[in-house]
Amino acid sequence: MAATELKWATEQRFQFIEYQAFWLGSLNRVDLTSHFGISVPQASKDIAAYQSLYPQNIKYDHSEKRYFVTKEFAPHFIELKPDVFLNGLLREADDCQNPVLLPTEGIPIPKRLIDPFVLQSLTECIATNQSVEILYQSMSSNKPDAIWRRITPHSFATDGLRWHTRAYCHIDQKFKDFLISRCLGSREPGASAASVHDDIYWNKSFEIRLVPNPALSTSQKRVVATDYGMRDARLTVSTRMAMLYYFEKRLRLDVAHLMDDPGECPVIIENKSAFDAAVEEATK
């Protein structure tokens, strides 16, 4: 049986076999039966079938009664992406109904509450290229109270902590960002005033060049370069101009020059002057 001829359920179990073997080092039939709710004979059949296809990946230890990963392991059903694995552990830790695979903890960041009906109206407007009135609470000192304003949204974006909609503001007559959690209500869908193609700074990108903080030691700069996957001690990140402000804030690059300890800000923006000019242009 070739891997391309596998049924979906079998492929899922083969994926689990590789996941357990590679990330945890070993597995046995109980791991499969408890995870999928299948019988012991079926679990044995699955492991035998997998091993017949990829005998170099796992090896049975009779004394331990477990299959152990080999040094020759090559993935066929999983991708060896550490971020995917670690984020999966974090999701399992948050799900009280499932047993925790490995002890995992994350910072309890307060979530921004979003009105689902407001979100629904925004998604519908984006899908149909319409405008909508939102009751928006700005943090501006000259707008202390929430006001109704018409916007034409075209996209959603996040900085990893909060979500906003990128939209054309009919009052200010330009594209702006509106935090969805501060949209307190919505009403009266209407005609669009612009489209995503009109948003210059959403469609235009800027290449940010990141380098290790020069205040670090040679050894520290070397490990930072490895940490960020840099080549020749430099990493180029292409970002929408409309997202540059959030990129800088999220990585605390805007306060790098204020840090007494360079370890608190291990990377800096090499092309800072051009970056600042692009941020100013995109947010004016």
ZAKEFI-11031 format. One record per residue (C-alpha): residue number from 1; x, y, z. Coordinates in steps of 0.25 Angstrom, whole numbers, plus 5000, padded with zeros to 4 digits. Each point is the difference from the previous one (the first is absolute). Layout:
<recs>
rec num:NUM; c1:X; c2:Y; c3:Z
...
</recs>
This chain:
<recs>
rec num:1; c1:5000; c2:5000; c3:5000
rec num:2; c1:5006; c2:5013; c3:4996
rec num:3; c1:4999; c2:5013; c3:5009
rec num:4; c1:4992; c2:5007; c3:4989
rec num:5; c1:4989; c2:4989; c3:5001
rec num:6; c1:4998; c2:5001; c3:5014
rec num:7; c1:4986; c2:5003; c3:5006
rec num:8; c1:4998; c2:5013; c3:5007
rec num:9; c1:4998; c2:4993; c3:5014
rec num:10; c1:5013; c2:4992; c3:4998
rec num:11; c1:5008; c2:5012; c3:4996
rec num:12; c1:4995; c2:5007; c3:5013
rec num:13; c1:5005; c2:4988; c3:5008
rec num:14; c1:5013; c2:5000; c3:4992
rec num:15; c1:5002; c2:5014; c3:5003
rec num:16; c1:4998; c2:4998; c3:5015
rec num:17; c1:5010; c2:4988; c3:4999
rec num:18; c1:5011; c2:5010; c3:4995
rec num:19; c1:4996; c2:5011; c3:5009
rec num:20; c1:5001; c2:4991; c3:5013
rec num:21; c1:5013; c2:4993; c3:4995
rec num:22; c1:5007; c2:5013; c3:4996
rec num:23; c1:4996; c2:5010; c3:5010
rec num:24; c1:4999; c2:4990; c3:5012
rec num:25; c1:5010; c2:4990; c3:4996
rec num:26; c1:4991; c2:4987; c3:5000
rec num:27; c1:4986; c2:4995; c3:5000
rec num:28; c1:4992; c2:4987; c3:5002
rec num:29; c1:4986; c2:4995; c3:4996
rec num:30; c1:4994; c2:5006; c3:5013
rec num:31; c1:5003; c2:5014; c3:4994
rec num:32; c1:4992; c2:4997; c3:4988
rec num:33; c1:4988; c2:4994; c3:5007
rec num:34; c1:4999; c2:5011; c3:5010
rec num:35; c1:5001; c2:5011; c3:4990
rec num:36; c1:4991; c2:4995; c3:4989
rec num:37; c1:4991; c2:4990; c3:5008
rec num:38; c1:5004; c2:4988; c3:4991
rec num:39; c1:5002; c2:4986; c3:5004
rec num:40; c1:5014; c2:4994; c3:5004
rec num:41; c1:5000; c2:4991; c3:4987
rec num:42; c1:4997; c2:5012; c3:4991
rec num:43; c1:5011; c2:5008; c3:5007
rec num:44; c1:5010; c2:4988; c3:4998
rec num:45; c1:4996; c2:5000; c3:4985
rec num:46; c1:5002; c2:5015; c3:4998
rec num:47; c1:5014; c2:4999; c3:5007
rec num:48; c1:5004; c2:4988; c3:4991
rec num:49; c1:4995; c2:5006; c3:4988
rec num:50; c1:5007; c2:5013; c3:5003
rec num:51; c1:5013; c2:4992; c3:5003
rec num:52; c1:4999; c2:4992; c3:4987
rec num:53; c1:5000; c2:5013; c3:4992
rec num:54; c1:5011; c2:5008; c3:5008
rec num:55; c1:5008; c2:4989; c3:5007
rec num:56; c1:5011; c2:5010; c3:5003
rec num:57; c1:4992; c2:5009; c3:5008
rec num:58; c1:4996; c2:4992; c3:5012
rec num:59; c1:5006; c2:4988; c3:5007
rec num:60; c1:4993; c2:4990; c3:5010
rec num:61; c1:5007; c2:4998; c3:5014
rec num:62; c1:4995; c2:4986; c3:5005
rec num:63; c1:5005; c2:5004; c3:5014
rec num:64; c1:4992; c2:5013; c3:5001
rec num:65; c1:4989; c2:4995; c3:4991
rec num:66; c1:5000; c2:5013; c3:4993
rec num:67; c1:5004; c2:5006; c3:4986
rec num:68; c1:5011; c2:5010; c3:5001
rec num:69; c1:5004; c2:5010; c3:4989
rec num:70; c1:5013; c2:4998; c3:4993
rec num:71; c1:5011; c2:5009; c3:4996
rec num:72; c1:4996; c2:4998; c3:4985
rec num:73; c1:4986; c2:5005; c3:5003
rec num:74; c1:4995; c2:5008; c3:4988
rec num:75; c1:4986; c2:5006; c3:5001
rec num:76; c1:4989; c2:4996; c3:4989
rec num:77; c1:4987; c2:5005; c3:5007
rec num:78; c1:5005; c2:5011; c3:5010
rec num:79; c1:5008; c2:5013; c3:4998
rec num:80; c1:5011; c2:5002; c3:5010
rec num:81; c1:4996; c2:5014; c3:5004
rec num:82; c1:5003; c2:5003; c3:5014
rec num:83; c1:4990; c2:5012; c3:5001
rec num:84; c1:4989; c2:4991; c3:4995
rec num:85; c1:5003; c2:4989; c3:5011
rec num:86; c1:5002; c2:5010; c3:5011
rec num:87; c1:4987; c2:5008; c3:4997
rec num:88; c1:4993; c2:4986; c3:4999
rec num:89; c1:5005; c2:4997; c3:5014
rec num:90; c1:4995; c2:5014; c3:5005
rec num:91; c1:4986; c2:4997; c3:4994
rec num:92; c1:4999; c2:4987; c3:5007
rec num:93; c1:5004; c2:5006; c3:5013
rec num:94; c1:4989; c2:5010; c3:4998
rec num:95; c1:4990; c2:4989; c3:4997
rec num:96; c1:4996; c2:4994; c3:5014
rec num:97; c1:4993; c2:4988; c3:4994
rec num:98; c1:5012; c2:4994; c3:4994
rec num:99; c1:5012; c2:4995; c3:5007
rec num:100; c1:5013; c2:5008; c3:4999
rec num:101; c1:5010; c2:4993; c3:4991
rec num:102; c1:5012; c2:5008; c3:5007
rec num:103; c1:5000; c2:5011; c3:5011
rec num:104; c1:4997; c2:5013; c3:4992
rec num:105; c1:4997; c2:5014; c3:5005
rec num:106; c1:4997; c2:5013; c3:4994
rec num:107; c1:4999; c2:5014; c3:5005
rec num:108; c1:4985; c2:5003; c3:5003
rec num:109; c1:4998; c2:5012; c3:4991
rec num:110; c1:4986; c2:5007; c3:5002
rec num:111; c1:4992; c2:4998; c3:4987
rec num:112; c1:4993; c2:5012; c3:4993
rec num:113; c1:4985; c2:4997; c3:5000
rec num:114; c1:4994; c2:5001; c3:4986
rec num:115; c1:4985; c2:5001; c3:4997
rec num:116; c1:4997; c2:4988; c3:4991
rec num:117; c1:4989; c2:5008; c3:4993
rec num:118; c1:5009; c2:5012; c3:4997
rec num:119; c1:5010; c2:4990; c3:4995
rec num:120; c1:4990; c2:4993; c3:4991
rec num:121; c1:4996; c2:5013; c3:4994
rec num:122; c1:5014; c2:5004; c3:4997
rec num:123; c1:5003; c2:4986; c3:4994
rec num:124; c1:4988; c2:5002; c3:4991
rec num:125; c1:5004; c2:5013; c3:4995
rec num:126; c1:5014; c2:4996; c3:4997
rec num:127; c1:4994; c2:4988; c3:4992
rec num:128; c1:4990; c2:5009; c3:4992
rec num:129; c1:5009; c2:5012; c3:5000
rec num:130; c1:4990; c2:5009; c3:5007
rec num:131; c1:5001; c2:5011; c3:5011
rec num:132; c1:4993; c2:5000; c3:5014
rec num:133; c1:4998; c2:5009; c3:5011
rec num:134; c1:5008; c2:4996; c3:5013
rec num:135; c1:4998; c2:5006; c3:5014
rec num:136; c1:5015; c2:5003; c3:5003
rec num:137; c1:5007; c2:5004; c3:5013
rec num:138; c1:5013; c2:5007; c3:4996
rec num:139; c1:5011; c2:5002; c3:5010
rec num:140; c1:5002; c2:5014; c3:4995
rec num:141; c1:4999; c2:5011; c3:5010
rec num:142; c1:4991; c2:5008; c3:4990
rec num:143; c1:4991; c2:4989; c3:4999
rec num:144; c1:4996; c2:4996; c3:5014
rec num:145; c1:4987; c2:4993; c3:4996
rec num:146; c1:4996; c2:4989; c3:4991
rec num:147; c1:4995; c2:5005; c3:4986
rec num:148; c1:4993; c2:4994; c3:4988
rec num:149; c1:5009; c2:5000; c3:4988
rec num:150; c1:4999; c2:4994; c3:4987
rec num:151; c1:5012; c2:4991; c3:4995
rec num:152; c1:5003; c2:4991; c3:4988
rec num:153; c1:5008; c2:4988; c3:5006
rec num:154; c1:5008; c2:4992; c3:4991
rec num:155; c1:5009; c2:4991; c3:5009
rec num:156; c1:5003; c2:4995; c3:5014
rec num:157; c1:5014; c2:5001; c3:5006
rec num:158; c1:5006; c2:4996; c3:5014
rec num:159; c1:5013; c2:5004; c3:5007
rec num:160; c1:4999; c2:4987; c3:5008
rec num:161; c1:4993; c2:5006; c3:5011
rec num:162; c1:4988; c2:5008; c3:4994
rec num:163; c1:4992; c2:4999; c3:4987
rec num:164; c1:4996; c2:5012; c3:4992
rec num:165; c1:4993; c2:5003; c3:4987
rec num:166; c1:5007; c2:5008; c3:4989
rec num:167; c1:4989; c2:5009; c3:4994
rec num:168; c1:4998; c2:5013; c3:4992
rec num:169; c1:4994; c2:5010; c3:5010
rec num:170; c1:4989; c2:5008; c3:4993
rec num:171; c1:5002; c2:5011; c3:5010
rec num:172; c1:5015; c2:5002; c3:4999
rec num:173; c1:5000; c2:4996; c3:4986
rec num:174; c1:5012; c2:4990; c3:5001
rec num:175; c1:5004; c2:4986; c3:5004
rec num:176; c1:5001; c2:4998; c3:5015
rec num:177; c1:5000; c2:4988; c3:5010
rec num:178; c1:4989; c2:4998; c3:5009
rec num:179; c1:5001; c2:4991; c3:5012
rec num:180; c1:4988; c2:4990; c3:4999
rec num:181; c1:4999; c2:4999; c3:5015
rec num:182; c1:4997; c2:5015; c3:5000
rec num:183; c1:4989; c2:4999; c3:4990
rec num:184; c1:4988; c2:5000; c3:5010
rec num:185; c1:4989; c2:4998; c3:4989
rec num:186; c1:4997; c2:5000; c3:4985
rec num:187; c1:4989; c2:5004; c3:4991
rec num:188; c1:4995; c2:5004; c3:4986
rec num:189; c1:5009; c2:4993; c3:4990
rec num:190; c1:5002; c2:5009; c3:4988
rec num:191; c1:5008; c2:5003; c3:4987
rec num:192; c1:5015; c2:4998; c3:5000
rec num:193; c1:5009; c2:5012; c3:4999
rec num:194; c1:5013; c2:4993; c3:4997
rec num:195; c1:5006; c2:4986; c3:4998
rec num:196; c1:5012; c2:4993; c3:5005
rec num:197; c1:5007; c2:5004; c3:4987
rec num:198; c1:4999; c2:5015; c3:5004
rec num:199; c1:5007; c2:4998; c3:5013
rec num:200; c1:5014; c2:5004; c3:4996
rec num:201; c1:5007; c2:4996; c3:5013
rec num:202; c1:4993; c2:4987; c3:5001
rec num:203; c1:5005; c2:4996; c3:4987
rec num:204; c1:5014; c2:5006; c3:5001
rec num:205; c1:5011; c2:4992; c3:5007
rec num:206; c1:5012; c2:5004; c3:5008
rec num:207; c1:5012; c2:4992; c3:5002
rec num:208; c1:5005; c2:5001; c3:5014
rec num:209; c1:5015; c2:4996; c3:5003
rec num:210; c1:5002; c2:4994; c3:5014
rec num:211; c1:5014; c2:4998; c3:5005
rec num:212; c1:5005; c2:4996; c3:5014
rec num:213; c1:5001; c2:5011; c3:5010
rec num:214; c1:5014; c2:5006; c3:4998
rec num:215; c1:5001; c2:5002; c3:5016
rec num:216; c1:5000; c2:4984; c3:5002
rec num:217; c1:5013; c2:4992; c3:5001
rec num:218; c1:5005; c2:4993; c3:4987
rec num:219; c1:4995; c2:4987; c3:5006
rec num:220; c1:4987; c2:5006; c3:5003
rec num:221; c1:4998; c2:5006; c3:4987
rec num:222; c1:5004; c2:4986; c3:4993
rec num:223; c1:4989; c2:4993; c3:5008
rec num:224; c1:4990; c2:5011; c3:4997
rec num:225; c1:5003; c2:4998; c3:4985
rec num:226; c1:4997; c2:4985; c3:5002
rec num:227; c1:4988; c2:5003; c3:5008
rec num:228; c1:4993; c2:5008; c3:4990
rec num:229; c1:5005; c2:4992; c3:4988
rec num:230; c1:5009; c2:5011; c3:4994
rec num:231; c1:5009; c2:4999; c3:4989
rec num:232; c1:5013; c2:5008; c3:5000
rec num:233; c1:4995; c2:5005; c3:5014
rec num:234; c1:4988; c2:5007; c3:4993
rec num:235; c1:4985; c2:4996; c3:4998
rec num:236; c1:4991; c2:5007; c3:4990
rec num:237; c1:4985; c2:5000; c3:5003
rec num:238; c1:4990; c2:5006; c3:4990
rec num:239; c1:4988; c2:5006; c3:5007
rec num:240; c1:4988; c2:5008; c3:4995
rec num:241; c1:5003; c2:5015; c3:5002
rec num:242; c1:4986; c2:5000; c3:5007
rec num:243; c1:5006; c2:4990; c3:5010
rec num:244; c1:5014; c2:5006; c3:5003
rec num:245; c1:4995; c2:5008; c3:5012
rec num:246; c1:4995; c2:4987; c3:5007
rec num:247; c1:5012; c2:4992; c3:4996
rec num:248; c1:5009; c2:5011; c3:5007
rec num:249; c1:4991; c2:5000; c3:5013
rec num:250; c1:4999; c2:4985; c3:5000
rec num:251; c1:5015; c2:4997; c3:5000
rec num:252; c1:5003; c2:5013; c3:5009
rec num:253; c1:5009; c2:5005; c3:4989
rec num:254; c1:4994; c2:5014; c3:5003
rec num:255; c1:5007; c2:5000; c3:5014
rec num:256; c1:5013; c2:4993; c3:4996
rec num:257; c1:5008; c2:5012; c3:5002
rec num:258; c1:4994; c2:5002; c3:5015
rec num:259; c1:5005; c2:4986; c3:5005
rec num:260; c1:5011; c2:5000; c3:5009
rec num:261; c1:5002; c2:4985; c3:4998
rec num:262; c1:5002; c2:4997; c3:4985
rec num:263; c1:4995; c2:4986; c3:5003
rec num:264; c1:4986; c2:5006; c3:5002
rec num:265; c1:5000; c2:5003; c3:4985
rec num:266; c1:5009; c2:4990; c3:4993
rec num:267; c1:4997; c2:5005; c3:4986
rec num:268; c1:4999; c2:5014; c3:4994
rec num:269; c1:4996; c2:5006; c3:4987
rec num:270; c1:5012; c2:5003; c3:4991
rec num:271; c1:4992; c2:5009; c3:4990
rec num:272; c1:4994; c2:5008; c3:5012
rec num:273; c1:4999; c2:5013; c3:4992
rec num:274; c1:4993; c2:4994; c3:4988
rec num:275; c1:4991; c2:4992; c3:5010
rec num:276; c1:4996; c2:5013; c3:5008
rec num:277; c1:4997; c2:5007; c3:4987
rec num:278; c1:4991; c2:4989; c3:4995
rec num:279; c1:4993; c2:4999; c3:5013
rec num:280; c1:4997; c2:5015; c3:5000
rec num:281; c1:4996; c2:4999; c3:4986
rec num:282; c1:4990; c2:4989; c3:5002
rec num:283; c1:4994; c2:5006; c3:5013
rec num:284; c1:4998; c2:5014; c3:4996
</recs>
